[in-house]
Amino acid sequence: MVIPASLIEEIVSAAKSSSVEICGLLFGERSGEEIRVIEAKAITNRLKSPEAFEMEPLEMVKVIDDAEGRGLEVVGIFHSHLKCPPRPSERDLEGMKNWRVPWLIIDDKENYGAFVLEGEKVREVDVRVV
């Protein structure tokens, strides 16, 4: 996954300043195995929880429709972990079964990692910041 440094900085900053998990969608393009992130769109965490997230469905539809209208596709999901390392939780694994795109997880110490569920196995995705 190739992502601009400015987007990582924006997501990390939002995660550090929030008392609840932040979440959103990553939009971009795929070329074979390469995923190029072009933009990140934050979505309201309707759980307002420091330990879990659910994206507000109407917001999701709106940002997906807008991105697709500009030729972009959902290439990932991002969210933060406030009290644990940036690794998929059990709850994340359940969500990953429905969204088979890389999940970029950021913690409150500016660490991050991306993961995708392939079958029943989690694979770490290389994140290249440009």
C-alpha positions as CSV (number, residue, x, y, z in Angstrom):
1,M,0.0,0.0,0.0
2,V,1.4,3.3,-1.1
3,I,0.1,6.3,0.9
4,P,1.1,10.0,0.9
5,A,2.9,11.2,4.1
6,S,0.4,14.0,4.4
7,L,-2.5,11.5,4.8
8,I,-0.7,9.4,7.4
9,E,0.1,12.6,9.3
10,E,-3.6,13.7,9.1
11,I,-4.9,10.3,10.3
12,V,-2.3,10.2,13.2
13,S,-3.1,13.7,14.2
14,A,-6.8,13.0,14.3
15,A,-6.2,9.8,16.3
16,K,-4.0,11.5,18.9
17,S,-6.5,14.3,19.4
18,S,-9.6,12.1,19.8
19,S,-11.0,10.5,22.9
20,V,-12.8,7.9,20.8
21,E,-11.6,5.6,18.0
22,I,-11.5,7.4,14.7
23,C,-12.5,5.6,11.5
24,G,-12.8,6.2,7.8
25,L,-12.2,5.0,4.3
26,L,-9.2,5.1,2.1
27,F,-9.8,5.8,-1.6
28,G,-7.5,5.3,-4.5
29,E,-6.6,2.9,-7.3
30,R,-5.4,-0.7,-7.6
31,S,-2.9,-1.8,-10.2
32,G,-2.3,-5.6,-9.9
33,E,-1.1,-6.1,-6.3
34,E,-0.2,-2.4,-5.8
35,I,-2.7,-0.2,-3.9
36,R,-2.2,3.6,-4.2
37,V,-4.1,5.6,-1.7
38,I,-5.1,9.0,-3.0
39,E,-7.4,10.3,-0.2
40,A,-8.7,9.5,3.2
41,K,-12.2,10.4,4.4
42,A,-13.1,10.3,8.1
43,I,-16.5,8.9,9.0
44,T,-18.3,9.5,12.3
45,N,-17.8,6.6,14.8
46,R,-21.5,6.1,15.7
47,L,-20.4,4.1,18.8
48,K,-18.5,7.1,20.2
49,S,-16.3,4.5,22.0
50,P,-12.6,4.5,22.9
51,E,-12.6,0.7,22.3
52,A,-14.6,0.1,19.2
53,F,-16.0,1.7,16.0
54,E,-18.9,1.5,13.6
55,M,-19.0,3.9,10.7
56,E,-22.1,5.9,10.2
57,P,-23.8,4.2,7.3
58,L,-25.3,7.2,5.5
59,E,-21.9,9.0,5.6
60,M,-20.3,5.9,4.2
61,V,-22.7,5.8,1.3
62,K,-22.2,9.5,0.6
63,V,-18.4,9.4,0.5
64,I,-18.3,6.2,-1.5
65,D,-20.7,7.6,-4.1
66,D,-18.6,10.8,-4.3
67,A,-15.3,8.9,-4.7
68,E,-16.7,6.5,-7.3
69,G,-18.1,9.4,-9.2
70,R,-14.5,10.6,-9.5
71,G,-13.1,7.2,-10.6
72,L,-11.8,6.2,-7.2
73,E,-12.5,3.0,-5.3
74,V,-12.4,1.9,-1.6
75,V,-8.9,0.5,-1.2
76,G,-8.8,0.4,2.6
77,I,-10.3,1.2,6.0
78,F,-8.5,3.1,8.7
79,H,-9.2,3.4,12.4
80,S,-7.4,4.0,15.6
81,H,-6.7,2.0,18.7
82,L,-6.4,4.1,21.8
83,K,-5.4,1.5,24.4
84,C,-3.8,-1.3,22.5
85,P,-1.2,-1.9,19.7
86,P,-2.1,-1.3,16.1
87,R,-3.0,-5.0,15.4
88,P,-6.5,-6.3,14.5
89,S,-8.7,-7.0,17.5
90,E,-11.3,-9.8,17.5
91,R,-13.9,-7.2,16.6
92,D,-11.7,-6.0,13.7
93,L,-11.4,-9.5,12.4
94,E,-15.2,-9.8,12.2
95,G,-15.3,-6.6,10.2
96,M,-12.5,-7.7,8.0
97,K,-14.6,-10.7,6.9
98,N,-17.0,-8.2,5.2
99,W,-14.4,-5.7,4.0
100,R,-11.6,-7.6,2.3
101,V,-9.4,-4.6,1.9
102,P,-6.4,-3.6,3.9
103,W,-7.2,-2.2,7.4
104,L,-4.8,0.6,8.4
105,I,-4.7,0.7,12.2
106,I,-3.1,3.6,14.1
107,D,-2.3,3.8,17.8
108,D,-2.0,6.9,20.1
109,K,1.8,6.6,19.9
110,E,2.0,7.2,16.1
111,N,2.6,3.5,15.3
112,Y,0.6,2.0,12.5
113,G,0.2,-1.2,10.5
114,A,-2.0,-2.4,7.7
115,F,-3.6,-5.9,7.6
116,V,-5.8,-7.9,5.3
117,L,-7.8,-11.0,6.0
118,E,-7.1,-13.7,3.4
119,G,-9.2,-16.8,4.0
120,E,-8.9,-17.2,7.8
121,K,-5.4,-15.8,8.0
122,V,-4.4,-12.2,8.7
123,R,-1.6,-10.9,6.5
124,E,0.4,-7.7,7.2
125,V,0.4,-5.4,4.3
126,D,3.5,-3.4,3.5
127,V,2.9,0.4,3.9
128,R,5.1,2.6,1.9
129,V,4.8,6.3,2.8
130,V,5.7,8.7,0.0
